[in-house]
Amino acid sequence: MRMSRMIVTGAAAGALAVVAGCGSTSGGGSTGAAPTSAAPTSAAATSSAASLSGTVTVLAAASLTGTFTDLGKQFEAAHPGVTVRFSFGASSALAQQINAGAPADVFASASTKNMTQVASHTSNPTTFVKNEAEIAVPPSNPKKITDVADLARSGVKVALCQAQVPCGVVAQAVFTKTRTTVKPVTLGADVKSVLTTVELNEADAGVVYKTDVQAAGSKVKGIAIPENENASTAYPIATVTGSKNAAAAAAFVAYVLSPAGRTVLTEAGFAQP
């Protein structure tokens, strides 16, 4: 999987500096609240930010692509000596890569199950957001989809994530709640591939996340799923114990958990855990 280098845009913002390890909790797959205090602006914090350098490799769920790209740019601006590299994909696939020894400093998963699968390779996982399912259809909604039951109609081409991928698990939970049997025409490797299928009009509908529909803008139309029928997934983040840049990795996790990180994630449609 190709990893691209983040490009720093804008001047460094000292007020965005964060200290390593802030806001994490211990225990595999455990849930922790994001810190509520502002990022420190003391001389000691500034000195700590200046001391960070090198590359931080972050393996993150595909649904975090937009938000983490933005957070990476902000983090690099606050820490000029650090380069953040991302590899986005299905959390299940990323967990397999970590267990196989792929180089990584941070793992952000769209499922606590996948974080638990790498428990021996991660430290202090903390749940930082959650996400819910939403139906995405082409802007014209040619099949007039209005609810989950419509996905089971004859002639409706539905795209879903593969069963082991978090977005596939969430979709199946929705179908179980609504007692709906859906036969997809395609199974995507991750949520972004499902969304692309709908954007290209290769499917009449796809079950993705609320944040993906929001990020797609006018490329798709979102069909909300009632709360009593919907399902959600929690997103934990952790440093990788074999990290070659532990200090910078911990600082990036702390930034994601900080008020600045929480603002970016909330604006993208993620809910707080």
C-alpha positions as CSV (number, residue, x, y, z in Angstrom):
1,M,0.0,0.0,0.0
2,R,1.5,3.3,-1.1
3,M,2.2,5.9,1.6
4,S,2.2,9.6,0.6
5,R,4.2,12.3,2.4
6,M,2.2,15.0,4.0
7,I,3.0,18.5,2.7
8,V,3.1,21.3,5.3
9,T,0.9,24.3,4.6
10,G,1.0,27.5,6.6
11,A,3.2,28.7,9.4
12,A,3.9,26.7,12.5
13,A,1.3,27.4,15.2
14,G,2.9,27.2,18.7
15,A,-0.5,27.2,20.4
16,L,-1.2,23.8,18.7
17,A,1.7,22.1,20.5
18,V,0.7,19.1,22.5
19,V,2.6,16.9,24.9
20,A,3.2,13.2,24.3
21,G,0.8,10.7,25.8
22,C,-1.9,13.2,26.7
23,G,-5.4,11.7,27.2
24,S,-4.7,8.0,26.6
25,T,-6.0,5.1,28.7
26,S,-4.6,1.7,29.2
27,G,-6.1,-1.6,28.2
28,G,-6.7,-3.3,24.9
29,G,-9.8,-1.9,23.1
30,S,-10.8,0.1,26.2
31,T,-12.8,3.3,25.9
32,G,-11.4,6.6,27.1
33,A,-12.6,10.2,27.0
34,A,-10.8,12.8,24.9
35,P,-9.0,15.4,27.0
36,T,-10.9,18.6,27.5
37,S,-8.0,20.9,28.5
38,A,-6.4,23.2,25.9
39,A,-3.1,22.3,24.4
40,P,-0.2,23.6,26.6
41,T,1.5,26.8,25.6
42,S,4.3,26.9,28.2
43,A,7.9,27.3,27.4
44,A,8.4,23.6,28.4
45,A,5.7,22.5,25.9
46,T,7.3,24.6,23.1
47,S,10.6,23.1,23.9
48,S,9.1,19.6,23.7
49,A,7.5,20.4,20.3
50,A,10.8,21.6,19.0
51,S,12.6,18.5,20.1
52,L,10.3,16.2,18.0
53,S,11.7,15.1,14.6
54,G,11.6,12.3,12.0
55,T,8.7,10.5,10.4
56,V,5.5,9.2,12.0
57,T,3.8,6.4,10.0
58,V,0.1,6.2,10.7
59,L,-2.1,3.3,9.6
60,A,-5.7,4.6,9.7
61,A,-9.2,3.5,8.6
62,A,-10.2,4.6,5.2
63,S,-13.1,6.6,6.6
64,L,-10.5,8.8,8.4
65,T,-8.8,9.8,5.2
66,G,-10.0,13.4,5.0
67,T,-9.9,14.3,8.7
68,F,-6.5,12.6,9.3
69,T,-5.0,14.3,6.3
70,D,-6.0,17.7,7.7
71,L,-4.8,16.7,11.2
72,G,-1.5,15.6,9.8
73,K,-1.0,19.0,8.1
74,Q,-1.8,20.8,11.4
75,F,0.5,18.5,13.4
76,E,3.4,19.1,11.0
77,A,2.8,22.8,11.2
78,A,3.0,22.6,15.0
79,H,6.0,20.3,14.8
80,P,8.2,21.5,11.9
81,G,10.7,18.7,12.4
82,V,8.1,15.9,11.9
83,T,6.8,14.3,8.7
84,V,3.5,12.4,8.9
85,R,3.0,9.6,6.5
86,F,-0.4,7.8,6.1
87,S,-1.6,4.5,4.9
88,F,-5.4,4.4,4.7
89,G,-7.4,1.2,4.2
90,A,-9.8,-1.3,5.8
91,S,-9.1,-1.6,9.5
92,S,-9.1,-5.4,9.2
93,A,-6.5,-5.3,6.5
94,L,-4.3,-2.8,8.4
95,A,-4.5,-5.0,11.6
96,Q,-3.2,-7.9,9.5
97,Q,-0.3,-5.7,8.3
98,I,0.6,-4.8,11.8
99,N,0.5,-8.4,13.0
100,A,2.7,-9.3,10.0
101,G,5.3,-6.8,11.1
102,A,4.6,-3.8,8.8
103,P,6.4,-0.7,10.0
104,A,4.0,1.6,11.8
105,D,4.0,4.1,14.6
106,V,0.2,4.7,15.1
107,F,-2.9,2.7,14.4
108,A,-6.3,4.3,14.2
109,S,-9.0,1.7,13.7
110,A,-12.7,1.9,12.8
111,S,-13.4,-1.0,15.1
112,T,-12.4,-2.1,18.6
113,K,-12.3,-5.7,17.3
114,N,-9.5,-4.9,14.9
115,M,-7.6,-3.0,17.6
116,T,-8.0,-6.0,19.9
117,Q,-6.5,-8.2,17.2
118,V,-3.2,-6.2,17.5
119,A,-3.2,-5.9,21.2
120,S,0.3,-7.4,21.5
121,H,1.6,-4.7,19.2
122,T,-0.1,-1.6,20.5
123,S,-0.1,0.5,23.7
124,N,-2.9,2.4,25.4
125,P,-5.7,2.3,22.9
126,T,-8.2,5.0,23.4
127,T,-11.6,5.4,21.7
128,F,-11.8,8.9,20.2
129,V,-14.9,9.0,18.0
130,K,-17.8,6.9,16.8
131,N,-19.6,6.7,13.4
132,E,-23.0,5.5,12.2
133,A,-24.2,4.0,9.0
134,E,-26.0,6.0,6.2
135,I,-27.3,5.0,2.8
136,A,-25.6,6.7,-0.1
137,V,-27.4,7.0,-3.5
138,P,-26.6,8.9,-6.7
139,P,-27.8,12.5,-6.6
140,S,-30.8,11.7,-8.8
141,N,-31.7,8.7,-6.6
142,P,-32.9,6.7,-9.7
143,K,-34.4,3.9,-7.7
144,K,-36.2,6.2,-5.3
145,I,-34.5,4.7,-2.2
146,T,-36.1,6.0,1.0
147,D,-35.2,3.4,3.6
148,V,-33.3,0.2,4.4
149,A,-36.1,-2.0,3.2
150,D,-35.8,-0.5,-0.3
151,L,-32.3,-2.1,-0.6
152,A,-33.9,-5.5,-0.7
153,R,-36.1,-4.6,-3.7
154,S,-35.7,-6.6,-6.9
155,G,-33.5,-4.7,-9.4
156,V,-31.8,-2.4,-6.9
157,K,-28.0,-2.7,-7.2
158,V,-26.5,-2.4,-3.7
159,A,-22.8,-2.0,-2.9
160,L,-21.5,-3.1,0.6
161,C,-18.2,-3.5,2.3
162,Q,-16.8,-7.0,2.7
163,A,-18.1,-8.8,5.7
164,Q,-14.9,-8.6,7.7
165,V,-14.5,-4.8,7.2
166,P,-16.0,-2.6,9.9
167,C,-18.4,-0.9,7.5
168,G,-19.6,-4.3,6.4
169,V,-20.1,-5.3,10.0
170,V,-22.1,-2.2,10.7
171,A,-24.2,-2.7,7.6
172,Q,-25.0,-6.3,8.6
173,A,-26.0,-5.0,12.1
174,V,-28.5,-2.7,10.4
175,F,-29.9,-5.5,8.3
176,T,-30.3,-7.7,11.3
177,K,-32.2,-4.9,13.2
178,T,-34.5,-4.3,10.3
179,R,-34.8,-8.0,9.4
180,T,-33.8,-7.1,5.8
181,T,-32.0,-9.5,3.4
182,V,-29.8,-7.6,1.0
183,K,-27.9,-9.3,-1.9
184,P,-25.1,-6.9,-2.9
185,V,-23.9,-6.7,-6.5
186,T,-20.4,-5.8,-5.3
187,L,-18.4,-6.0,-2.0
188,G,-15.8,-3.2,-1.6
189,A,-12.5,-3.6,0.2
190,D,-13.2,-0.5,2.3
191,V,-15.8,2.2,2.7
192,K,-14.2,4.5,0.2
193,S,-14.5,1.9,-2.6
194,V,-18.2,1.5,-1.8
195,L,-18.7,5.2,-2.0
196,T,-16.9,5.5,-5.3
197,T,-19.1,2.7,-6.8
198,V,-22.1,4.8,-6.0
199,E,-20.5,8.1,-7.2
200,L,-19.8,6.4,-10.6
201,N,-23.4,5.2,-10.8
202,E,-22.3,1.6,-10.8
203,A,-24.6,0.9,-7.9
204,D,-28.1,2.3,-7.0
205,A,-27.1,2.5,-3.3
206,G,-24.4,1.7,-0.9
207,V,-24.2,1.5,2.9
208,V,-21.4,3.7,4.2
209,Y,-20.8,6.0,7.1
210,K,-22.4,9.4,7.8
211,T,-19.1,11.0,7.5
212,D,-18.5,9.6,4.1
213,V,-21.8,11.0,2.8
214,Q,-20.9,14.4,4.2
215,A,-17.4,14.3,2.7
216,A,-18.8,13.4,-0.7
217,G,-20.9,16.5,-0.9
218,S,-23.0,16.8,-4.1
219,K,-21.5,13.6,-5.5
220,V,-24.1,11.5,-3.6
221,K,-27.3,11.9,-1.7
222,G,-27.6,10.6,1.8
223,I,-30.6,8.6,3.1
224,A,-30.7,8.7,6.9
225,I,-31.3,5.6,8.8
226,P,-33.6,6.0,11.9
227,E,-31.7,5.7,15.2
228,N,-33.7,2.6,16.3
229,E,-32.6,0.8,13.1
230,N,-29.1,2.1,12.8
231,A,-25.8,0.7,14.1
232,S,-22.5,2.4,15.0
233,T,-18.8,1.6,15.4
234,A,-16.2,3.0,17.8
235,Y,-12.8,4.2,16.6
236,P,-9.8,3.5,18.9
237,I,-6.3,4.9,18.3
238,A,-3.0,3.7,19.8
239,T,0.7,3.9,19.4
240,V,2.5,0.8,18.0
241,T,4.9,-0.7,20.5
242,G,7.6,-1.3,17.9
243,S,7.6,2.4,16.9
244,K,11.0,3.8,15.9
245,N,9.7,7.3,16.8
246,A,7.8,6.7,20.0
247,A,7.8,10.3,21.2
248,A,6.4,11.8,18.0
249,A,3.9,8.9,17.7
250,A,2.6,9.6,21.2
251,A,2.4,13.3,20.4
252,F,0.4,12.7,17.2
253,V,-2.1,10.5,19.2
254,A,-2.3,13.3,21.8
255,Y,-3.1,15.8,19.0
256,V,-5.9,13.7,17.7
257,L,-7.3,13.5,21.2
258,S,-6.8,17.2,21.9
259,P,-9.5,19.9,21.5
260,A,-8.1,20.9,18.2
261,G,-8.3,17.3,16.9
262,R,-11.8,16.9,18.3
263,T,-12.9,20.1,16.4
264,V,-11.7,18.7,13.1
265,L,-13.4,15.3,13.7
266,T,-16.7,16.8,14.9
267,E,-16.9,19.2,11.9
268,A,-16.5,16.1,9.6
269,G,-19.5,14.5,11.2
270,F,-17.9,12.1,13.7
271,A,-19.7,11.8,17.1
272,Q,-17.9,11.8,20.4
273,P,-17.7,8.4,22.1
